[in-house]
């Protein structure tokens, strides 16, 4: 029961973080910054980096909880 609830919470947070990521425009696109998005590599800074790494960590946590539920 606790693992199921944990997995639901992780999945909701994961969806939120994925939806916050914007492709090629960076966070400035959310606030009307536009950006040309000309295909150039753009480094993640500040909150963008936190969202990126948070998504990776939550994805791994979701996988671990899913495996634990299977083994249970």
C-alpha positions as CSV (number, residue, x, y, z in Angstrom):
1,X,0.0,0.0,0.0
2,X,2.7,2.4,0.9
3,X,4.7,1.6,-2.2
4,X,1.7,2.2,-4.4
5,X,1.1,5.6,-2.8
6,X,4.7,6.5,-3.2
7,X,4.7,5.5,-6.8
8,X,1.6,7.7,-7.5
9,X,3.3,10.7,-5.8
10,X,6.5,10.2,-7.8
11,X,4.6,9.8,-11.0
12,X,2.7,13.1,-10.5
13,X,5.9,15.0,-9.7
14,X,7.6,13.4,-12.7
15,X,4.8,14.5,-15.0
16,X,5.0,18.0,-13.6
17,X,8.7,18.3,-14.1
18,X,8.5,16.9,-17.7
19,X,5.8,19.4,-18.6
20,X,8.0,22.3,-17.1
21,X,10.8,21.5,-19.5
22,X,10.6,23.4,-22.7
23,X,12.4,22.2,-25.8
24,X,15.2,24.4,-27.1
25,X,13.9,27.7,-25.8
26,X,14.9,27.3,-22.2
27,X,13.0,28.7,-19.3
28,X,12.8,32.1,-21.0
29,X,10.2,30.7,-23.4
30,X,7.8,30.3,-20.5
31,X,8.0,34.0,-19.7
32,X,7.8,35.3,-23.3
33,X,11.5,35.5,-23.9
34,X,11.2,33.7,-27.2
35,X,14.6,32.7,-28.2
36,X,15.5,31.8,-31.8
37,X,16.0,28.1,-31.1
38,X,18.3,27.8,-34.0
39,X,19.5,24.3,-33.0
40,X,22.5,25.6,-31.2
41,X,23.5,23.8,-28.0
42,X,22.3,25.6,-24.9
43,X,23.6,24.9,-21.5
44,X,21.2,24.5,-18.7
45,X,21.5,27.0,-15.9
46,X,19.9,27.6,-12.6
47,X,16.4,26.2,-12.3
48,X,16.6,24.5,-15.7
49,X,19.4,22.4,-14.4
50,X,17.5,21.6,-11.3
51,X,14.4,20.5,-13.3
52,X,16.6,18.4,-15.6
53,X,18.3,16.5,-12.8
54,X,15.1,16.3,-10.7
55,X,13.5,14.6,-13.7
56,X,16.3,12.1,-13.9
57,X,16.3,11.3,-10.2
58,X,12.5,10.9,-10.1
59,X,12.6,8.7,-13.2
60,X,15.1,6.4,-11.4
61,X,13.1,6.5,-8.2
62,X,10.0,5.5,-10.1
63,X,11.8,2.6,-11.7
64,X,13.2,1.4,-8.3
65,X,9.7,1.6,-6.7
66,X,8.2,-0.3,-9.6
67,X,10.8,-3.1,-9.2
68,X,10.3,-3.2,-5.5
69,X,6.5,-3.7,-6.0
70,X,7.2,-6.5,-8.4
71,X,9.5,-8.3,-6.0
72,X,7.1,-7.8,-3.1
